[in-house]
């Protein structure tokens, strides 16, 4: 069984598996990222507002 690699969007730092970012729609990705954080309330979160996150999810702290 092949392991599925997570990708991080270079634009908004959303971590996902698939073809394009579910947060911003871009397809520029990197598999090199450090740290993860999960936003539970993206609309009312100060960090969510800085990231431009429109939905809850997992985000990379730093992308390479």
SEVOLUM-384526 format. One record per residue: residue in one letter; z, y, x of N, C-alpha, C in turn. Coordinates in pm, whole numbers, padded with zeros to 5 digits, always signed. Layout:
AZYXZYXZYX...
***
This chain:
X+00000-00118+00085+00000+00000+00000+00000+00124+00089X-00093+00214+00064-00105+00336+00142-00002+00440+00096X+00057+00509+00193+00153+00613+00161+00078+00741+00126X+00116+00804+00018+00053+00927-00027+00115+01043+00051X+00030+01126+00111+00080+01240+00189+00090+01364+00101X+00203+01430+00114+00220+01556+00045+00150+01666+00123X+00098+01763+00050+00032+01878+00110+00105+02004+00066X+00093+02108+00144+00148+02237+00108+00035+02338+00101X+00034+02417-00002-00067+02522-00019-00041+02632+00083X-00143+02672+00155-00130+02778+00254-00103+02913+00187X-00153+02930+00066-00141+03056-00007+00000+03076-00065X+00051+02978-00141+00178+02997-00212+00289+02903-00167X+00259+02809-00077+00355+02714-00020+00402+02606-00116X+00334+02585-00226+00370+02479-00321+00338+02344-00259X+00428+02247-00269+00406+02112-00219+00355+02028-00336X+00246+01955-00310+00185+01876-00417+00101+01764-00359X+00057+01676-00447-00038+01569-00414-00156+01588-00509X-00276+01599-00455-00393+01619-00538-00498+01702-00467X-00593+01753-00544-00706+01826-00487-00682+01976-00473X-00620+02037-00573-00596+02181-00567-00454+02212-00610X-00406+02325-00568-00267+02365-00594-00243+02387-00743X-00141+02325-00799-00112+02345-00942-00049+02482-00971X-00003+02550-00867+00061+02680-00885-00041+02795-00885X-00131+02796-00784-00223+02909-00771-00370+02870-00777X-00401+02740-00771-00538+02694-00783-00617+02687-00654X-00562+02735-00543-00633+02729-00415-00639+02586-00363X-00735+02560-00276-00744+02427-00215-00732+02432-00063X-00682+02542-00008-00652+02550+00134-00513+02492+00155X-00506+02378+00223-00379+02308+00236-00347+02276+00380X-00223+02236+00402-00179+02187+00531-00080+02073+00507X-00085+01974+00594+00014+01867+00587+00132+01898+00678X+00120+02007+00754+00227+02049+00845+00313+02157+00782X+00430+02120+00738+00524+02217+00684+00666+02174+00719X+00757+02269+00722+00896+02242+00755+00985+02285+00639X+01074+02198+00602+01172+02229+00500+01113+02231+00360X+01198+02193+00266+01158+02194+00125+01266+02262+00042X+01223+02327-00063+01317+02381-00161+01259+02356-00299X+01345+02341-00396+01301+02316-00532+01344+02433-00619X+01250+02494-00687+01280+02603-00780+01299+02545-00919X+01414+02572-00977+01442+02524-01112+01407+02627-01218X+01420+02754-01183+01392+02861-01279+01308+02966-01207X+01180+02941-01198+01090+03024-01117+01079+03167-01169X+01081+03187-01298+01061+03321-01355+01178+03415-01325X+01302+03363-01324+01421+03445-01304+01476+03437-01162X+01409+03365-01075+01455+03346-00938+01399+03455-00848X+01484+03512-00763+01438+03614-00669+01341+03553-00568X+01371+03433-00521+01281+03365-00428+01151+03328-00499X+01159+03283-00622+01040+03252-00700+00949+03372-00717X+01009+03488-00739+00930+03611-00753+00863+03649-00622X+00933+03630-00509+00874+03661-00378+00759+03567-00345X+00771+03440-00387+00664+03343-00364+00549+03359-00463X+00575+03425-00572+00473+03436-00677+00463+03308-00759X+00570+03231-00761+00572+03103-00834+00573+03128-00984X+00485+03060-01053+00477+03073-01198+00543+02956-01269X+00574+02850-01194+00637+02734-01256+00736+02671-01159X+00821+02586-01214+00918+02516-01132+00847+02416-01045X+00908+02382-00933+00848+02283-00846+00903+02288-00706X+00842+02208-00620+00885+02195-00482+00798+02284-00393X+00861+02362-00306+00790+02454-00218+00834+02434-00074X+00742+02459+00019+00772+02452+00162+00839+02581+00206X+00933+02568+00297+00997+02687+00351+00908+02752+00456X+00844+02671+00541+00755+02723+00644+00633+02634+00655X+00514+02692+00655+00391+02615+00674+00335+02642+00813X+00265+02544+00867+00207+02559+01001+00061+02598+00989
***
